[in-house]
Amino acid sequence: MKFPINHLLCKRLKYHSAGLPTTWILVCSLAFFSPILVFPILAHAELSDISRIFRQTPSLNQFEICQGGGCAEISKTSLTELEWNAVTRIFNVPTKSAQEKNAVVERQKVAQAIGLLEELVGKKIGTAGDLAGTFFNGSLTGQQDCNDEAINSTTYMRLLKNSGYMPLHEIEDTRTRNFFFTGWPHTTAVIREIKTGERYAVDSWFYDNGHAATIVTFKQWKANFQPEDSPISKTRTTVKSTNSQASNTTKFK
């Protein structure tokens, strides 16, 4: 059976399973129906760019950030010393010596730092108005899907790790839950607590740009965790008011 192309809704997604290479797929469905067609996408140039960004060793002078869904747009940006000091103050707040070595506290501070980094970077590259979720934001500019968010959160954590602010955790590859049969695929950044070996999802997709990332055990996240107060299921048709300017952005199609 053939359908006019305008009756199909298509979305490009990244799928990653532990031990298997990351792949891109194109999911097409009839409006209001379940996905019916799944096509592999041969986008070697994009995969190369995404791999480069994910594996980058970011510095305050230059790092790359994804936006546009599936890293369709890549923005080069940087942080000033003053901006970075604002981030590191999160970790330098005086606490009891026992707490300073507490992995729970470290994760809380990482979550806050990711939110602030999103805010700082968003003003520079045009993503300050990024709304939570993906599905109702397609007509808006400066939006990021879960793939963008996962890669960017990994980049932000590498900045923190390389500067000595994550001594109790290691950064791992991004992971994806579900593959249509059990739910819509969703990707997150992942860290591992060194002492216990416990893995944690670091998910910045559930809330608007600048909100602290959500960090829960990977097992909990894998079971389709979603914060009760997340606005991702709400339809919003306007981007948050912002004075940000996008610059130095390369589009890949």
C-alpha positions in Angstrom: 0.0 0.0 0.0 1.3 3.4 -0.9 0.7 6.6 1.0 1.3 10.2 -0.1 4.5 11.5 1.6 2.6 14.3 3.2 0.6 11.8 5.2 3.7 10.6 6.9 5.4 12.0 9.9 9.1 11.3 9.9 11.8 11.7 12.6 15.5 11.0 12.5 16.7 9.3 15.7 19.9 7.9 17.0 19.8 4.4 18.5 22.5 3.0 20.8 22.7 -0.3 22.6 25.5 -1.3 24.9 28.1 -3.1 22.9 26.7 -2.1 19.6 27.6 0.8 17.4 25.5 3.9 17.4 23.2 4.1 14.4 20.7 6.6 12.9 17.2 5.5 11.9 14.4 7.3 10.1 11.0 6.6 11.7 8.0 7.3 9.6 4.4 6.9 10.8 0.9 7.9 9.7 -0.4 10.8 11.6 -1.9 9.7 15.0 -0.8 6.1 14.4 2.2 4.0 15.7 5.4 4.0 13.7 5.1 1.8 10.6 8.3 2.3 8.7 11.9 2.3 10.0 14.7 3.1 7.6 18.5 3.2 8.3 20.0 6.5 7.3 23.4 6.7 5.6 24.7 10.0 6.9 28.3 9.3 7.3 29.3 12.9 7.3 26.9 13.7 10.2 27.9 10.6 12.1 31.5 11.7 11.7 30.7 15.2 13.1 28.7 13.8 15.9 31.4 11.4 16.9 34.0 14.2 16.8 31.9 16.4 19.0 31.1 13.6 21.5 34.7 12.6 21.7 36.1 16.2 21.9 38.3 17.4 24.7 36.5 20.7 25.4 38.3 23.7 26.7 37.0 27.0 28.0 38.4 28.7 24.9 36.5 26.5 22.5 34.0 23.7 22.5 31.1 22.6 20.2 27.4 22.3 21.1 24.6 20.5 19.3 21.2 21.8 18.6 18.4 21.5 16.0 17.7 17.8 16.7 20.2 15.0 16.1 23.0 17.6 16.1 21.7 19.1 12.9 23.3 22.4 13.9 26.8 22.6 15.5 27.8 25.8 17.3 31.3 26.7 18.3 31.4 28.7 21.5 33.5 29.4 24.6 33.3 30.6 28.2 34.9 33.6 29.8 36.8 33.4 33.0 34.0 35.3 34.7 31.4 32.8 33.4 33.4 29.8 34.4 33.9 31.2 37.9 30.1 31.4 38.3 30.0 27.6 37.5 32.8 26.6 39.8 31.3 28.6 42.7 28.6 25.8 42.8 31.4 23.4 43.8 33.2 25.8 46.1 30.3 26.5 48.4 31.6 25.7 51.9 30.4 22.4 53.2 31.4 20.0 55.9 34.5 18.0 55.0 32.6 14.8 55.0 30.1 16.1 52.4 32.8 17.3 50.1 33.7 13.7 49.4 30.1 12.6 49.2 29.1 11.3 45.7 25.5 12.3 46.3 26.5 15.9 46.8 28.8 15.8 43.8 25.9 14.7 41.6 23.7 17.4 42.9 26.3 20.0 42.1 26.9 18.5 38.6 23.1 18.8 38.0 23.2 22.5 39.0 26.3 23.2 37.0 24.8 21.7 33.8 21.8 24.0 34.2 24.0 27.1 34.6 26.1 26.1 31.6 23.0 25.7 29.5 22.0 29.2 30.5 25.4 30.7 29.8 25.8 28.9 26.5 22.2 29.4 25.4 22.6 33.2 25.4 25.5 32.9 22.9 24.2 30.3 20.4 20.5 30.9 20.4 19.2 28.0 22.6 18.2 30.0 25.6 14.6 29.5 24.6 14.9 25.7 24.3 11.8 24.1 25.8 11.5 20.8 27.6 11.0 17.8 25.5 10.9 17.5 21.7 7.5 16.6 20.3 5.7 19.9 20.4 8.7 22.1 19.6 9.4 21.3 16.0 8.3 24.7 14.7 10.4 26.7 17.2 14.0 27.8 16.7 16.9 27.0 19.0 15.5 23.7 20.2 17.4 20.6 21.3 16.2 17.0 21.3 17.4 14.3 23.7 20.4 13.5 21.4 21.5 17.1 21.5 21.0 17.3 25.2 22.9 14.0 25.9 25.9 15.0 23.9 25.9 18.6 25.3 25.6 17.4 28.9 28.5 15.0 28.3 30.6 18.0 27.0 29.7 20.1 30.0 30.7 17.3 32.4 34.0 16.9 30.5 34.7 20.5 31.2 34.0 19.9 34.9 35.9 16.6 35.0 39.0 18.0 33.3 39.0 20.9 35.8 38.9 18.5 38.8 35.2 19.0 39.8 34.1 15.4 39.4 36.6 13.3 41.2 34.1 10.7 42.4 32.6 9.9 39.0 33.6 8.8 35.5 31.8 9.9 32.4 30.4 7.1 30.1 28.9 6.9 26.7 25.4 8.1 26.1 22.6 5.4 26.3 19.2 5.0 24.8 16.1 3.3 26.3 13.3 1.6 24.4 13.1 0.9 20.7 9.5 1.6 19.7 8.1 -1.8 20.9 8.4 -0.7 24.6 8.2 3.1 24.1 9.6 6.0 22.2 13.5 5.9 22.1 15.1 8.4 24.5 18.8 9.2 25.0 20.7 10.4 28.1 24.2 11.2 29.2 25.6 8.7 31.8 28.1 8.8 34.6 29.4 6.1 36.9 30.2 6.5 40.6 33.8 5.2 41.0 33.4 3.8 44.5 30.2 1.8 44.0 30.2 1.2 40.2 26.6 2.5 40.2 25.6 4.2 36.9 23.4 7.3 36.8 21.5 8.9 33.9 22.2 12.7 33.6 19.2 13.9 31.6 18.7 17.6 30.8 15.8 17.0 28.4 12.9 17.0 30.9 13.0 20.7 31.6 13.6 24.0 29.9 17.0 25.4 29.1 18.9 26.4 32.3 17.1 24.0 34.6 19.2 21.7 36.7 19.7 18.3 35.0 17.8 15.3 36.3 20.2 12.7 37.8 18.8 9.3 38.8 20.1 5.8 38.8 20.4 4.4 35.3 18.2 1.4 36.3 15.4 3.8 37.4 15.8 5.9 34.2 15.8 2.8 32.0 12.3 1.9 33.5 10.9 5.0 31.7 11.4 7.4 34.5 10.0 10.9 34.0 9.8 13.6 36.7 6.2 14.3 37.7 6.6 18.0 37.3 8.3 17.9 33.9 6.4 20.0 31.3 7.3 17.8 28.4 3.7 16.7 27.8 2.4 20.3 27.6 1.9 22.0 24.3 3.7 25.4 24.2 3.8 27.4 21.0 6.2 30.2 21.9 9.9 30.2 22.8 10.9 31.7 26.1 11.7 35.4 25.8 15.5 35.9 25.4 18.0 38.4 24.2 20.4 35.8 23.0 22.2 35.9 19.7 23.2 32.9 17.7 26.6 33.0 16.1 29.2 30.8 14.6 26.7 28.0 13.8 27.2 25.4 11.1 24.1 23.6 9.7 24.3 20.0 8.6 21.5 18.3 6.6 
